[in-house]
Amino acid sequence: MPYLGSEDMVRELRRALSNPNVQSDHLRYRNTILKVVRAMSQGVDVSGLFSEMVKACATVDVVQKKLVYVFLCSYASLNPELSLLVINTLRKDCQDPNPMVRSLALRNMTNLRLPSLVEYVEQPLTAGLRDRAACVRRVAVLGWAKLHKLQASSDIDAAVVNELYSLLRDPDPVVMVNCLRALEEILKEEGGVAINKPIAHHLLNRLKECDVWGQCEVLKILERYRPQSEDELFDILSLLDPSLLSPHPPVMAATLSLFLSLCSGLPAASLSALERVRGPLLAACGSASREMRFTALCHIQLLLRSLPGLMGAHYKRFFCGYAEPAYIKQRKMQLLVELVNDENVALVLDELKGYCTDVNTDTAQAAISAIGRIGRSYSDRCLEILTGLLGLKQEHITSAVVQTVRDLVWVCPQCSEAVCLALEGCEETVQDSQGRQALLWLLGVYGERVSSAPYVLEVFIDGLRSEVSPGVKMELLTATMRLFLCRPAETQDMLGRLLHYCIEEETDMCVRDQALFYYRLLHCGIEETRKVLQGRRSDPSLGVLIGRPAEPVNQWARSFNTLEPLKQSAAETESTSGGSPEPVTSVPRPNTDLSLSSLSPSPVDKVHTGSENSTLRLESSADFLASGDGVPLSLSLSPALSPEEFERLWLQRQGLHAERGALEKAEEEDYVCMEEHVHCPAPPRCSPQSLQAALQLVNVQTLAFTPPQTLPWRVYLYTHTRNTHRSTLILGELLYTGEERVKKVDGGDADQAVMEGAVDEPAKEAEGEGRGEEGVKVTLKQQPRDDTALKGFLSILATVLHTLSSERA
Amino acid sequence: MISQIFILSSKGDHLIYKDFRGEAGSDAVTVFYEKVTALPGDQPPVVMSHGDLHFVHVRQGGLYCVATTAADSSPFTVIEFLNRLMALIKDYCGSLSEKSVRMNFALIYELLDEVVDYGYIQTTSSDVLKNFIQTEAVSSKPFSLFDLSNVGLFGAETQQSKVAPSSAATRPILSSRGEQGGKSEIFVDVIERLCVVIGSNGVVMKADVEGEIRVKCYMPSCSEMRIGLNEEFSIGKSQLRGYGAAVRVDECSFHQAVRLDEFDSHRILRVCPSQGEQTVMQYQLSDDLPSAPPFRLFPTVERDVGGRLLLYLKLRCDLPPKRSVLLQDATTTHTPLCQELSSPDQSAELQPHSRAVVWQIPRFPGGTQLSALFKLEVPGLSSASMLEVGPVGLSFELPKVTATGLQIRFLRLSPVQPGASQRWVRYVTHSDSYTIRI
């Protein structure tokens, strides 16, 4: 067909449509109409043909009718007057003996979406509800929903609503489901269709008759139903149980969603439902459709939040395929990071290493940062891989490695040695601003151990004029300042040049202000500067626990089976691509050092020492727990606290004290800090995992710990107490210095015991006796103040520690 | 609930647009395509949002099939529906491509009209739909020499005529009203997808099989079909049946219309197939293949004196002889190359944008070995960049082979069809992802 401008085309088509010869030959007529609809779907404006098409509507040829209706429904809103002409034909069709014609007419009558036609439509719709043919009833039921949307203001007749309710018992399952859908829309303001016991049971019984789509709809609506008794609930659950294993992912997902909402009060039941869907979800992960795979992967991520061990044995399912799209690969890597354990770590790392050289740079970078995440618990192996990647001298790989290493070092300071060795020579390869910022940060913090650091910085400073990113400039300022503190002789000159340039010539206000700030800081003296710039370092002996606490199912159940989990990735990558792990030092926080070997002596409420006291306390706490003393206390983990948040709160409290001094302590109402000694020899020697597990049993979350052998041994933990009337947040630190009271002999014993492990039982017992004198220092911070809750918590904690030590003995 | 559905070609042409609820404007199509083109790479995320509009799309046959929905709608449902819609279009138009959609747009509008009403999915069963769909499919049948090859010298029947031509299963299901009428055929396909990772030391690190039995029915009426699987077929680890080499799968699920009364005793599936394509059974097997993976690779990566990268690949096919495969093979590396291949009908080319060498092997008989030598000019080649070579990804199709060993013993239709009905059983194993690390 020669190319025609849209006007020519419309004119041509109009001539053909009004040609009586064409009209008499129904094949030619149909073909012309076909051309009109084709033009319409290609985006040509053919609304001018409306009146011709209205005429074409009156025909016995069903195919032609359908084509004309496609046209009319698209353009009716532009020609409300002419549309009135169609109504007559449509109403006549509603009387047609052929049910297909009736349903077609009824559907398109309501699809015209013209408020002015409502009065003509109501009557055929009412008749349609009572039609013999199911296909007409299906259309009529939904027609009422469309009508309601057209004139939302005027209420739909109560009789119609009643009729729709009665049609829930229609023999045709699609009519039933459509009734639910229509009622849901019509009664939106009243909260949707009323689901009482008879209706719910009726729907459940007919679930089997519906097809996949109907089942999903019914299951979704049933989520609103609350069973009246436990027996009823379990009847429903056992009725739905087979659907959890449905081969159709939509049904499986809708059923699980219903399970989770029904079992919101029964965590055990919801967890076992999650176990049940493992098979179908894994099958969906291997589905031929990659979009379906992606959806399943995203939902597995949700499930893992509550059941971290759910997929442990199936980690190989999440290895990436060669030709899979990047979005699937990245999700799979996120999953692999969560599934790593001692047995599979070698295989997983090997696999991830393979992805690091992926052609797609995003995938490669995601793989590198995944290795970095695993490095938090298996730092040696991961560092080996990461430093190996630096040898490739690929720009995007090196940049990603440097950023990953920066994040890793902040969490695992023990890796810093290896990192310093690897940093040499990276500066030539890293080009993007994110990577260079990370490199500068590392050079600043570990400058004394990287011999070439000053020269690298000098290159940066010499090229400052051509630098565009203010982030890099600010990072450069901080790094040079830090380096100046440890290697003044080599750095002094370039620091001067840098400050001069940034203050005199720089146009970016942030950079200039920071330079001025450092300049003035230097005037205050070198000690002051050191305090500001080197205040915050993480404690090399502390490791963050990698195992995330299992969240309660309710935290994510609402977003299950919605688009939410599929979209998260964007937000996550944004947050991870942030700058340095610490805030830029322009906000100096003196005295905020977690790693100080002795915490600055906080005001002490009461200090109990000695075994007698603590045993007494324990007895009373046992009473407390048993009888409850009329004050029921419960601990809970939600809302979860991130390590960063914990650190902030903990330090904030400490800072407060340093300012106010001990005297004012008594007046402070909303906050309390106490120290306590608990007699308990074992914890320093039990594995962090068992301690964490034990504490989690009583809903206490441990956040960070020192490895078992080292002294001082330290654990940070938190919990929320729930009382009848108030809830508080408790942050705690367990500190075992072991220095003052350990006799030399015991120290030797301890080492031996560690080396010999569980074999040497008697030795350990003896050791326990030898240590009778000492205890673990517990520092607790509570907000708001609630003494009874705090005491209760302390007794629970003591019980746990004792149980652990008795188990070890 | 679906607000709009539209189908776009990969170049962004509007092929089909249908608005079910009148909530979002028709500019949604443009918004969607702008979002797609704004992204780097050709793999837009499955879900994208623009204000209140949420686009969910699937990509098949080079087409974007997009639905706009609300945020709380089930992604499983929407995606499964879009996949089903594409399958329906394929059933009705014969194949799924830009051309077939363009030619059959009237049929697709008609289909959409019956399948979705006011954004709610009504039915996707082809048994129900066949009563409503009136438009005839226009099928584009490319002229193919293969059709001629079925006719022997002087019209005598050749060997090949006993094999259904591969185009037989790509025709519209409803064309029986037309000139092809009366040809009632049924295809039962056992399709397996292999997902294998072989480490650089030749050890199989992972081997998964996803399989399915797919029935494609062109019979106007068919009351029941019995599909007999291997007697020794077993599910799960515990139960082993029979004495021969067991055919084992880890998990297995069936279409809801399959009756399994004879499955436990005789491994017989009873189905009443509806017209069009449907998956009767799906199964998975992980990590425990009954036979060795079909291909082994022996790579050598070296640096020659001239600073070029030498890549010597020796590929062996461990299938029984007389089986041949279509193969394509890709390795990740850098720029210009010269090549030496072991046989003339193969070809190899370097794709600079994906930094891969693609080695095409049209036919690869079982039990044989092929080799190729690639010399690559790599600027700034260092010993470290040798590590960057690989992995090798193989994509292939193995006809008449199943990795699990699943076979169909018999296929019976009851009652026996009047007239000539043809039953075809086909086996094929695809590579979902077959990776060999170097």
Chai-1 contact restraints between the chains, C-beta under 6 A:
chainA,res_idxA,chainB,res_idxB,connection_type,confidence,min_distance_angstrom,max_distance_angstrom,comment,restraint_id
A,L34,B,A106,contact,1.0,0.0,6.0,A-B,restraint_1
A,S41,B,Y17,contact,1.0,0.0,6.0,A-B,restraint_2
A,S41,B,F105,contact,1.0,0.0,6.0,A-B,restraint_3
A,G43,B,H14,contact,1.0,0.0,6.0,A-B,restraint_4
A,V62,B,Q134,contact,1.0,0.0,6.0,A-B,restraint_5
A,V63,B,Q134,contact,1.0,0.0,6.0,A-B,restraint_6
A,V63,B,T135,contact,1.0,0.0,6.0,A-B,restraint_7
A,K66,B,E110,contact,1.0,0.0,6.0,A-B,restraint_8
A,V70,B,Y109,contact,1.0,0.0,6.0,A-B,restraint_9
A,R113,B,G22,contact,1.0,0.0,6.0,A-B,restraint_10
A,L142,B,D117,contact,1.0,0.0,6.0,A-B,restraint_11
A,L142,B,Y118,contact,1.0,0.0,6.0,A-B,restraint_12
A,K146,B,Y118,contact,1.0,0.0,6.0,A-B,restraint_13
A,R181,B,Y120,contact,1.0,0.0,6.0,A-B,restraint_14
A,W213,B,I121,contact,1.0,0.0,6.0,A-B,restraint_15
A,C216,B,T77,contact,1.0,0.0,6.0,A-B,restraint_16
A,P247,B,S253,contact,1.0,0.0,6.0,A-B,restraint_17
A,P249,B,F76,contact,1.0,0.0,6.0,A-B,restraint_18
A,P250,B,F76,contact,1.0,0.0,6.0,A-B,restraint_19
A,P250,B,T77,contact,1.0,0.0,6.0,A-B,restraint_20
A,P250,B,E80,contact,1.0,0.0,6.0,A-B,restraint_21
A,A253,B,F76,contact,1.0,0.0,6.0,A-B,restraint_22
A,G279,B,E251,contact,1.0,0.0,6.0,A-B,restraint_23
A,G286,B,E210,contact,1.0,0.0,6.0,A-B,restraint_24
A,S289,B,N83,contact,1.0,0.0,6.0,A-B,restraint_25
A,E291,B,V46,contact,1.0,0.0,6.0,A-B,restraint_26
A,E291,B,V58,contact,1.0,0.0,6.0,A-B,restraint_27
A,E291,B,I79,contact,1.0,0.0,6.0,A-B,restraint_28
A,M292,B,I79,contact,1.0,0.0,6.0,A-B,restraint_29
A,F294,B,V46,contact,1.0,0.0,6.0,A-B,restraint_30
A,T295,B,P75,contact,1.0,0.0,6.0,A-B,restraint_31
A,T295,B,F76,contact,1.0,0.0,6.0,A-B,restraint_32
A,T295,B,I79,contact,1.0,0.0,6.0,A-B,restraint_33
A,K316,B,K206,contact,1.0,0.0,6.0,A-B,restraint_34
A,F319,B,V197,contact,1.0,0.0,6.0,A-B,restraint_35
A,F319,B,K206,contact,1.0,0.0,6.0,A-B,restraint_36
A,G321,B,D432,contact,1.0,0.0,6.0,A-B,restraint_37
A,G321,B,S433,contact,1.0,0.0,6.0,A-B,restraint_38
A,Y322,B,G393,contact,1.0,0.0,6.0,A-B,restraint_39
A,Y322,B,S433,contact,1.0,0.0,6.0,A-B,restraint_40
A,Y322,B,T435,contact,1.0,0.0,6.0,A-B,restraint_41
A,P325,B,Q43,contact,1.0,0.0,6.0,A-B,restraint_42
A,A326,B,Q43,contact,1.0,0.0,6.0,A-B,restraint_43
A,Y327,B,P45,contact,1.0,0.0,6.0,A-B,restraint_44
A,G354,B,P391,contact,1.0,0.0,6.0,A-B,restraint_45
A,G354,B,R437,contact,1.0,0.0,6.0,A-B,restraint_46
A,T357,B,E388,contact,1.0,0.0,6.0,A-B,restraint_47
A,V359,B,T332,contact,1.0,0.0,6.0,A-B,restraint_48
A,V359,B,S354,contact,1.0,0.0,6.0,A-B,restraint_49
A,V359,B,R355,contact,1.0,0.0,6.0,A-B,restraint_50
A,G391,B,A384,contact,1.0,0.0,6.0,A-B,restraint_51
A,L392,B,A384,contact,1.0,0.0,6.0,A-B,restraint_52
A,L392,B,E388,contact,1.0,0.0,6.0,A-B,restraint_53
A,N561,B,S74,contact,1.0,0.0,6.0,A-B,restraint_54
A,T562,B,D72,contact,1.0,0.0,6.0,A-B,restraint_55
A,L563,B,V47,contact,1.0,0.0,6.0,A-B,restraint_56
A,L563,B,H54,contact,1.0,0.0,6.0,A-B,restraint_57
A,L563,B,A71,contact,1.0,0.0,6.0,A-B,restraint_58
A,L563,B,P75,contact,1.0,0.0,6.0,A-B,restraint_59
A,L566,B,V47,contact,1.0,0.0,6.0,A-B,restraint_60
A,L566,B,P75,contact,1.0,0.0,6.0,A-B,restraint_61
A,K567,B,V47,contact,1.0,0.0,6.0,A-B,restraint_62
